[in-house]
Amino acid sequence: MSLTNLEKKINSELTTKINSSRISHDQLEIQINRESLLDVVIFLKKNDSTKFRQLIDITAVDYLSLIHISEPTRQAEISYAVF
């Protein structure tokens, strides 16, 4: 399956879970909320069209944003490489 077709498949099956997706440097990048992580990983592993077998890499970025100086909130971004 081509990356373009894979991107279309994932976006069509997980419409409420995917925030954005793009193909860059021959890799499919998908952004999701952390609450969707388990559903997305299970889909990638169990779906007959995808059947990813191994989680290779996890990368996280932690952003600190201030709504009010006294009330900081954290936003995290995590990247996974699956094959």
trRosetta pair geometry for C-beta under 8 A, 3 or more apart (Angstrom, degrees):
i j d omega theta_ij theta_ji phi_ij phi_ji
1 5 5.0 -121 -174 90 90 121
1 6 5.2 112 125 -62 117 89
1 9 7.4 -17 -178 -6 146 146
1 49 6.6 77 -68 178 159 87
1 50 7.9 -75 49 -98 154 50
2 5 4.6 91 57 11 83 102
2 6 6.8 -144 95 -6 42 88
3 6 5.4 -53 -143 38 33 115
3 7 6.2 38 155 -23 66 103
3 23 5.1 104 135 -118 130 130
3 26 7.1 -163 -42 -159 156 52
3 27 7.7 -167 -129 -155 141 9
3 28 5.2 -173 -158 -57 100 103
4 7 5.8 -51 -149 33 29 112
4 8 6.6 29 152 -16 62 105
4 23 6.8 -51 -77 -36 65 152
5 8 5.6 -52 -148 37 34 112
5 9 6.2 37 153 -22 66 105
6 9 5.6 -53 -146 36 31 113
6 10 6.3 27 158 -15 66 107
6 28 5.9 -104 100 -54 120 161
6 49 8.0 173 -115 141 67 103
6 50 7.0 98 -141 -107 98 89
7 10 6.1 -57 -145 39 27 107
7 11 6.2 23 158 -14 64 112
7 21 5.3 165 -151 135 101 136
7 22 8.0 42 -131 -117 142 10
7 23 6.3 -90 -51 -51 146 101
7 28 5.5 -162 -75 -133 93 122
8 11 5.9 -61 -144 42 26 108
8 12 6.1 21 160 -17 65 111
9 12 6.0 -61 -144 38 24 106
9 13 6.2 9 163 -7 64 114
9 47 7.9 152 154 140 121 149
9 49 5.4 -134 -164 121 153 145
9 50 7.0 180 114 -61 136 97
10 13 6.2 -64 -141 44 25 101
10 14 5.7 -25 176 28 66 115
10 18 6.6 108 136 -72 95 144
10 21 6.9 134 90 -96 122 160
10 28 7.7 123 18 159 149 144
10 30 6.5 -81 136 -95 148 144
10 43 7.5 118 -131 123 80 130
10 44 7.6 14 -110 -86 115 86
10 50 7.4 75 -76 -82 93 136
11 14 6.9 -74 -121 60 18 78
11 15 6.6 56 170 -92 59 64
11 18 5.6 -96 -113 62 65 161
11 21 5.9 -121 -70 21 109 143
12 15 6.7 -3 -151 -57 23 97
13 43 6.4 157 122 -163 128 137
13 47 7.0 46 168 -111 172 151
14 17 4.0 -57 177 50 102 116
14 18 5.1 96 107 -27 102 100
14 36 7.7 106 -176 -177 118 127
14 39 7.2 145 -129 127 112 108
14 40 6.1 68 -143 -105 158 82
14 43 6.0 -173 -66 53 122 176
15 18 6.8 -61 -133 34 21 100
17 32 5.7 -3 160 -133 81 118
17 33 7.8 -123 -159 35 59 85
17 36 4.0 148 -151 -157 92 136
17 39 5.7 -135 -106 95 147 125
17 40 5.5 177 151 -68 139 98
18 21 5.8 -19 -175 -37 129 108
18 30 5.9 -72 -131 -162 102 105
18 31 7.4 93 -167 69 65 55
18 32 6.1 -58 -109 -87 43 88
18 36 7.9 -158 -57 144 37 159
18 40 7.7 117 -73 -106 76 124
19 31 4.4 -63 66 105 110 97
19 32 5.9 170 0 -102 94 30
19 33 6.6 108 -46 -36 120 75
20 30 7.6 174 91 -152 47 45
20 31 4.7 16 51 41 84 116
21 28 6.6 -3 -171 -176 107 91
21 29 6.6 165 -153 88 56 56
21 30 4.7 -9 -104 -105 95 71
21 31 7.2 -155 -72 18 49 70
22 28 7.8 170 90 -151 32 53
22 29 5.3 -10 61 58 77 102
23 26 7.5 8 179 -115 97 18
23 27 7.1 164 -154 79 61 34
23 28 5.6 -31 -99 -97 74 62
23 29 7.5 169 -95 16 23 78
24 27 6.1 -31 72 62 64 84
24 29 5.8 -3 26 -5 109 124
27 81 8.0 -46 -152 -124 133 95
29 79 7.7 -35 -140 -133 95 109
30 40 7.3 -178 120 -166 140 141
31 77 7.6 -34 -136 -144 102 104
32 36 4.4 -114 176 79 119 124
32 37 6.5 151 103 -76 129 56
32 40 5.4 -108 -66 -36 171 157
33 36 5.1 89 61 5 77 103
33 37 8.0 -106 102 -34 48 76
34 37 5.5 -13 -162 -26 48 118
34 76 6.6 39 -55 75 134 110
34 78 6.9 77 -97 15 94 123
36 39 5.4 -66 -165 49 64 111
36 40 5.4 59 142 -25 92 110
37 40 6.0 -66 -147 38 25 107
37 41 6.1 18 163 -14 66 111
37 78 7.6 9 -100 71 130 134
38 41 6.0 -57 -142 40 28 107
38 42 6.1 26 160 -17 64 110
39 42 6.0 -58 -146 39 26 109
39 43 6.3 29 155 -21 63 107
40 43 5.7 -54 -150 35 30 113
40 44 6.4 29 154 -19 65 106
41 44 5.8 -53 -147 36 32 111
41 45 6.4 23 157 -12 65 110
41 55 7.5 -3 -142 -80 119 124
41 80 7.6 -44 -92 123 105 172
41 82 7.6 172 -130 -78 80 152
42 45 5.9 -62 -147 42 30 106
42 46 5.7 -4 169 5 69 120
43 46 6.6 -73 -128 50 20 90
43 47 5.3 22 -179 -30 65 118
43 50 7.1 58 140 36 72 150
44 47 6.9 -31 -109 22 13 108
44 50 5.1 -102 -149 137 50 146
44 52 4.4 -5 152 19 99 127
44 82 5.9 58 145 110 148 160
45 50 7.6 -34 -30 102 10 111
45 51 7.1 33 -170 -140 34 34
45 52 5.5 -71 -87 65 53 82
45 53 7.5 108 -132 -94 81 28
46 51 7.8 10 -156 -96 5 58
47 50 4.5 51 73 25 109 103
47 51 6.9 -119 79 -44 58 57
48 51 6.8 11 -149 -46 25 106
52 55 8.0 71 139 -68 121 60
52 82 4.5 32 180 149 149 117
52 83 6.3 139 -153 99 92 14
53 83 6.7 -37 52 104 80 65
54 82 6.9 167 88 -155 45 65
54 83 5.3 -14 62 64 94 86
55 58 7.2 21 164 -52 114 95
55 80 6.2 -49 -148 -169 101 112
55 81 7.5 116 -168 78 55 53
55 82 5.3 -33 -105 -102 58 86
56 81 4.4 -54 67 98 107 102
56 82 6.6 175 8 -99 85 27
56 83 5.7 47 -33 0 123 107
57 79 7.5 -7 114 113 98 90
57 80 6.8 157 86 -157 59 41
57 81 3.9 29 43 28 101 115
58 78 6.4 -13 -171 -176 91 105
58 79 7.1 153 -160 83 40 53
58 80 5.5 -7 -103 -102 69 73
58 81 7.9 -130 -58 18 36 72
59 78 6.8 156 85 -162 45 54
59 79 4.1 -8 60 56 100 102
59 80 7.8 -162 24 -66 69 32
60 76 6.0 -15 -168 -174 107 107
60 77 6.8 151 -159 86 55 48
60 78 4.4 -18 -100 -103 82 79
60 79 7.4 -162 -71 19 35 66
61 76 7.0 154 80 -161 49 56
61 77 4.3 -7 56 62 99 101
61 78 7.6 -164 21 -73 62 36
61 79 7.9 44 -9 -12 96 99
62 74 6.3 -20 -169 -165 96 111
62 75 7.7 151 -160 82 49 45
62 76 5.2 -19 -106 -108 69 82
62 77 7.9 -158 -71 27 29 66
63 74 7.1 144 78 -161 54 58
63 75 4.6 -17 64 68 106 94
63 76 7.3 -172 21 -85 73 31
63 77 7.0 46 -12 -5 106 101
64 72 5.9 -11 -169 -170 98 122
64 73 8.0 152 -156 80 54 39
64 74 6.0 -31 -103 -105 63 72
65 72 7.5 148 80 -158 38 72
65 73 5.9 -25 70 69 86 87
65 74 7.8 147 24 -109 73 23
65 75 6.1 21 4 3 116 114
66 69 6.0 23 -176 -98 134 40
66 71 7.5 119 -159 76 68 58
66 72 5.4 -45 -101 -105 74 73
66 73 7.7 151 -106 23 26 71
67 71 5.4 -40 63 92 103 108
67 72 7.8 163 19 -115 75 24
67 73 6.0 43 -15 0 107 115
68 71 4.5 48 54 30 97 102
